[in-house]
Amino acid sequence: MDEKVFLNEIEKILELEKNSLNGNESLKSINWDSLSALHFIAFVDKNFSKKIDANQISKCKTVIDLKNLC
């Protein structure tokens, strides 16, 4: 998946303005929470047919770290 498309999906999950993320943001700075993580798990399952868990997500520090899980 193209990085721009991925960032747009994260923006949707977080209800942020389109094109507001560049990928280097820390998850703390964008108010990433457990509900965001659940939406992300569903997104990855649907789009990549890959199972990830909350433990893997908890190790991520930035938005790009999330992309690397995919």
N, C-alpha and C positions, 0 to 999 in steps of 0.2 A: 504494500500500500504506500502510495506517495506520502511523503512527510506532511505536505500541506493538507491533504485530505485527512490524515490522522489527527493533526492539530485541530482541524475544524470539528472533528468528532468529539475530541476532548472538550472543546469550547461548548458544544451542545450539552454534553454531560454536566458541565459546570454552570451552564446557563450564562456564558460569557459572550461578549460581542464577537462577531466573526472577525477573524484575522487579528485577534488581540494577543495570541500566544506565539512565541517564537521557538519554544521547546526547551529553552534554558532555565525557565522559571522553576524555582523550588516548589514542591508540592505544598509545603506549608504556606508559601506566599499566595497561593491561589485557593486556599481554604479547602484542600482535598480532605475528604472525610470518609467514613465507612460507607455511606450511601453512594458516594462517588465511586468507591472501589467496587461496590456491587454492580453498578451500571457498567463499569469498565470490564468486569468479568463477563457480563452478558455480551457486551460489544465484541470482545475478543472471541468468545465462543461462537457467536453468530458469523463474524467476518473472517475468522481465521481457522475455525473448527479446531481450536486449541483450548485445552483446559488449563487455567491458571488458578491459583488460590490466593487468599488474603496474605499468607505468609510471604509469597513471592512479591506481592505488591508492597508490603511493609518495608521491604529492603530498598525500594525505589526512593530516590531523593529528588529527581527532576522529572519533567514531562518526557524528556528523551529516554530516561530510564524505563518509563512505561512502554514507550514504543519498542524498546529493545526486548521486552517480554514477548512481543508478538512475533 
